[in-house]
Amino acid sequence: MGAHKIVFPEKDTGERLAELLTRPWLSYFATLPGSDLLTGSIQSLEEMWGKTLVELDFRNTYNAIILCIRRGEATILPRGDTIIQEGDSLVLAGKEDEMKVWLQNSEEMRGM
């Protein structure tokens, strides 16, 4: 037949549903093919508001990078002096295991 991949829709859907039920924030992320990196969007956390990316030491603190910030209708390519504001939507990329830990912790703090 020449098939290179077998698809099990019920199994695949079941696994995805289980992840979404136990980790709702994961619905906003996608895995980059062939890697352990996630990319997706979250709302800025209160602990980030009013601080620059340099002040937050974002890469070291969260072990993720901000690809862009959505602020209202604008999309911003961030620099070190970019200040995170309440309501900002952060488009992130980072290692799956590490992002799961801090995103799940922030979700629990928010009562999601």
Backbone as JSON, one array per atom type, in Angstrom:
{
  "sequence": "MGAHKIVFPEKDTGERLAELLTRPWLSYFATLPGSDLLTGSIQSLEEMWGKTLVELDFRNTYNAIILCIRRGEATILPRGDTIIQEGDSLVLAGKEDEMKVWLQNSEEMRGM",
  "N": [[0.8, -1.2, 0.0], [2.01, 1.2, 0.54], [1.79, 2.77, 2.78], [2.97, 4.92, 5.3], [2.49, 5.66, 7.82], [0.45, 4.75, 10.51], [-2.75, 5.54, 11.54], [-4.64, 6.0, 14.42], [-7.5, 7.09, 15.11], [-9.37, 7.13, 17.32], [-7.78, 6.42, 19.54], [-5.76, 8.4, 19.43], [-7.31, 10.75, 19.7], [-8.45, 10.27, 22.2], [-6.19, 10.31, 23.87], [-5.38, 12.96, 23.54], [-7.65, 14.32, 24.54], [-7.59, 13.48, 27.22], [-5.23, 14.77, 28.07], [-6.07, 17.45, 27.78], [-8.11, 17.59, 29.66], [-6.8, 17.2, 32.07], [-4.85, 19.13, 31.97], [-5.8, 22.0, 31.2], [-4.69, 24.39, 30.14], [-2.99, 23.52, 28.19], [-4.32, 23.42, 25.82], [-3.84, 25.71, 24.46], [-1.44, 25.45, 23.25], [0.98, 24.07, 20.96], [2.89, 21.29, 19.86], [6.07, 21.51, 18.51], [6.88, 19.97, 15.51], [8.8, 16.98, 15.64], [10.26, 17.61, 17.92], [10.82, 18.52, 21.4], [9.64, 20.86, 22.02], [7.29, 23.37, 22.9], [4.91, 25.63, 21.57], [2.97, 28.51, 21.92], [0.28, 30.5, 23.32], [-0.18, 32.59, 26.16], [-1.87, 34.46, 28.73], [-0.39, 37.32, 30.19], [1.22, 36.98, 33.33], [0.41, 38.1, 36.63], [2.67, 38.57, 38.18], [4.46, 39.45, 36.3], [3.7, 41.93, 35.35], [4.37, 45.32, 34.58], [7.09, 45.08, 34.47], [10.24, 44.87, 32.75], [11.53, 42.69, 30.15], [14.2, 42.24, 30.67], [14.37, 42.84, 33.42], [12.73, 40.82, 34.39], [14.31, 38.72, 33.74], [13.64, 36.84, 31.82], [14.26, 34.59, 30.14], [15.93, 33.01, 31.77], [14.42, 32.81, 34.15], [11.91, 31.67, 33.4], [12.63, 29.87, 31.51], [11.96, 30.02, 28.8], [11.15, 31.57, 25.66], [9.93, 34.69, 24.5], [8.15, 35.07, 21.68], [6.5, 36.94, 20.44], [4.39, 39.7, 21.43], [1.03, 40.21, 21.99], [-0.85, 43.0, 22.1], [-3.71, 44.43, 22.62], [-4.81, 45.42, 19.52], [-2.36, 45.4, 18.39], [0.72, 43.8, 17.43], [3.68, 43.0, 18.91], [7.17, 42.85, 18.52], [9.26, 41.78, 20.9], [11.77, 43.47, 22.87], [14.59, 43.7, 25.08], [13.96, 45.86, 26.74], [11.22, 45.95, 26.68], [8.16, 46.37, 28.27], [6.08, 44.33, 30.17], [2.59, 44.23, 30.21], [-0.57, 44.33, 31.98], [-3.01, 42.23, 30.63], [-1.64, 41.69, 28.33], [-0.95, 39.35, 25.77], [1.14, 36.67, 25.57], [3.17, 35.18, 23.23], [4.79, 32.26, 23.25], [7.73, 30.12, 23.29], [9.16, 27.09, 24.3], [10.79, 24.45, 26.19], [8.93, 21.5, 26.56], [8.58, 19.96, 29.04], [9.54, 21.74, 31.02], [8.0, 24.06, 30.65], [5.48, 23.05, 31.2], [5.57, 22.72, 33.96], [5.83, 25.39, 35.15], [3.64, 26.68, 33.94], [1.47, 25.12, 34.75], [1.65, 25.5, 37.51], [1.15, 28.28, 37.63], [-1.43, 28.28, 36.69], [-2.76, 26.9, 38.73], [-2.43, 28.77, 40.78], [-4.01, 30.8, 39.85], [-6.44, 29.6, 40.01], [-7.61, 28.19, 37.94]],
  "CA": [[0.0, 0.0, 0.0], [2.84, 2.39, 0.61], [1.48, 3.57, 3.97], [4.14, 5.19, 6.13], [2.04, 5.94, 9.18], [-0.86, 4.22, 10.84], [-3.48, 6.49, 12.37], [-5.68, 5.45, 15.27], [-8.2, 8.31, 15.51], [-9.96, 7.03, 18.65], [-6.69, 6.44, 20.51], [-5.13, 9.73, 19.39], [-8.26, 11.71, 20.25], [-8.57, 9.97, 23.62], [-4.99, 10.8, 24.56], [-5.44, 14.44, 23.5], [-8.71, 14.72, 25.45], [-7.09, 13.27, 28.58], [-4.3, 15.87, 28.34], [-6.81, 18.7, 27.92], [-8.89, 17.56, 30.9], [-5.89, 17.31, 33.21], [-4.06, 20.36, 31.81], [-6.56, 22.82, 30.24], [-3.85, 25.4, 29.51], [-2.29, 22.91, 27.06], [-5.09, 23.62, 24.58], [-3.33, 26.9, 23.8], [-0.08, 25.16, 22.81], [1.21, 23.01, 19.98], [4.24, 20.75, 19.87], [6.77, 21.69, 17.24], [7.16, 18.63, 15.0], [10.14, 16.41, 15.79], [10.99, 18.21, 19.03], [10.12, 18.57, 22.69], [9.31, 22.26, 22.22], [5.91, 23.82, 22.78], [4.72, 27.03, 21.22], [1.58, 28.87, 22.14], [-0.02, 31.8, 23.87], [-0.78, 32.71, 27.49], [-2.03, 35.82, 29.24], [0.71, 37.67, 31.1], [0.96, 36.7, 34.74], [0.47, 39.31, 37.46], [4.06, 38.76, 38.62], [5.23, 40.02, 35.19], [3.2, 43.26, 34.99], [5.17, 46.49, 34.91], [8.52, 44.76, 34.44], [10.81, 44.62, 31.43], [12.03, 41.33, 29.99], [15.5, 42.18, 31.34], [14.1, 42.76, 34.86], [12.19, 39.49, 34.67], [15.3, 37.71, 33.36], [12.63, 35.9, 31.34], [14.84, 33.34, 29.62], [16.42, 32.2, 32.88], [13.35, 32.59, 35.13], [10.85, 30.81, 32.87], [13.26, 29.0, 30.52], [11.17, 30.1, 27.57], [11.37, 32.83, 24.98], [8.73, 35.34, 24.0], [8.27, 35.3, 20.24], [5.86, 38.23, 20.22], [3.39, 40.09, 22.42], [-0.19, 40.8, 21.42], [-1.36, 44.04, 23.0], [-4.84, 44.99, 21.88], [-4.75, 45.07, 18.1], [-0.96, 45.45, 17.96], [1.63, 42.68, 17.67], [4.97, 43.61, 19.22], [8.37, 42.02, 18.62], [9.82, 42.32, 22.13], [13.19, 43.7, 23.13], [14.88, 43.61, 26.51], [13.32, 46.95, 27.49], [9.77, 45.87, 26.54], [7.47, 46.21, 29.55], [4.89, 43.48, 30.13], [1.44, 44.92, 30.78], [-1.76, 43.54, 32.24], [-3.79, 42.0, 29.42], [-0.78, 41.25, 27.22], [-0.93, 37.94, 25.41], [2.52, 36.34, 25.24], [3.37, 34.01, 22.38], [6.01, 31.68, 23.82], [8.29, 28.83, 22.88], [10.02, 26.55, 25.34], [10.8, 22.99, 26.35], [7.64, 21.04, 27.04], [8.59, 19.59, 30.45], [9.76, 22.9, 31.87], [6.85, 24.95, 30.54], [4.35, 22.43, 31.88], [5.69, 22.95, 35.41], [5.47, 26.75, 35.58], [2.29, 27.03, 33.49], [0.53, 24.43, 35.62], [1.7, 26.2, 38.8], [0.46, 29.57, 37.51], [-2.85, 27.94, 36.52], [-3.28, 26.58, 40.06], [-2.48, 30.01, 41.56], [-5.15, 31.57, 39.34], [-7.67, 28.86, 40.26], [-8.19, 27.76, 36.67]],
  "C": [[0.84, 1.26, 0.0], [2.54, 3.27, 1.81], [2.73, 3.71, 4.84], [3.76, 5.46, 7.58], [0.65, 5.37, 9.36], [-1.51, 5.19, 11.81], [-4.57, 5.75, 13.12], [-6.49, 6.63, 15.83], [-8.78, 8.26, 16.93], [-8.89, 7.13, 19.74], [-6.06, 7.83, 20.59], [-6.03, 10.78, 20.02], [-8.42, 11.51, 21.75], [-7.39, 10.5, 24.41], [-5.0, 12.33, 24.63], [-6.49, 14.96, 24.48], [-8.27, 14.57, 26.91], [-6.12, 14.38, 28.98], [-5.05, 17.17, 28.6], [-7.63, 18.74, 29.21], [-7.99, 17.74, 32.12], [-5.06, 18.59, 33.17], [-4.75, 21.27, 30.79], [-5.73, 23.85, 29.5], [-3.15, 24.85, 28.27], [-3.03, 23.11, 25.74], [-4.6, 24.84, 23.8], [-1.93, 26.7, 23.22], [-0.06, 24.04, 21.78], [2.65, 22.55, 20.12], [4.86, 20.99, 18.51], [7.19, 20.31, 16.75], [8.62, 18.21, 15.17], [10.94, 16.99, 16.94], [10.2, 18.08, 20.32], [9.79, 20.02, 23.04], [7.83, 22.51, 22.03], [5.92, 25.26, 22.32], [3.24, 27.33, 21.39], [1.48, 30.2, 22.85], [-0.62, 31.7, 25.27], [-1.01, 34.19, 27.79], [-0.87, 36.09, 30.19], [0.28, 37.42, 32.53], [1.13, 37.99, 35.54], [1.9, 39.61, 37.91], [4.93, 39.42, 37.55], [4.88, 41.48, 34.93], [4.11, 44.38, 35.47], [6.66, 46.26, 34.88], [8.97, 44.55, 33.0], [11.26, 43.15, 31.37], [13.39, 41.17, 30.66], [15.28, 42.04, 32.85], [13.58, 41.38, 35.25], [13.23, 38.4, 34.47], [14.54, 36.52, 32.78], [13.2, 34.56, 30.91], [15.3, 32.43, 30.74], [15.32, 31.86, 33.89], [12.35, 31.55, 34.65], [11.37, 29.77, 31.88], [12.4, 28.87, 29.27], [11.54, 31.43, 26.91], [10.03, 33.38, 24.52], [8.97, 35.65, 22.53], [7.65, 36.63, 19.84], [4.84, 38.46, 21.34], [2.21, 40.68, 21.66], [-0.77, 41.74, 22.47], [-2.47, 44.76, 22.25], [-4.8, 44.5, 20.45], [-3.32, 44.98, 17.58], [-0.23, 44.14, 18.28], [3.03, 43.27, 17.77], [6.07, 42.55, 19.19], [9.16, 42.56, 19.81], [11.33, 42.49, 22.09], [13.39, 43.6, 24.63], [14.17, 44.67, 27.34], [11.79, 46.97, 27.34], [9.15, 45.57, 27.9], [6.21, 45.37, 29.35], [3.76, 44.2, 30.84], [0.32, 43.93, 31.07], [-2.56, 43.43, 30.94], [-2.96, 41.6, 28.21], [-0.94, 39.75, 27.01], [0.47, 37.62, 24.91], [2.56, 35.09, 24.38], [4.76, 33.48, 22.71], [6.48, 30.45, 23.07], [9.21, 28.37, 23.99], [9.94, 25.04, 25.39], [9.53, 22.55, 27.07], [7.63, 20.76, 28.54], [8.7, 20.8, 31.37], [8.58, 23.86, 31.82], [5.63, 24.37, 31.25], [4.37, 22.73, 33.37], [5.24, 24.36, 35.77], [4.1, 27.17, 35.08], [1.23, 26.36, 34.36], [0.49, 25.1, 36.99], [0.96, 27.53, 38.72], [-1.03, 29.36, 37.34], [-3.48, 27.65, 37.88], [-3.39, 27.83, 40.92], [-3.67, 30.85, 41.13], [-6.49, 30.87, 39.6], [-8.38, 28.42, 39.0], [-8.62, 26.32, 36.71]]
}
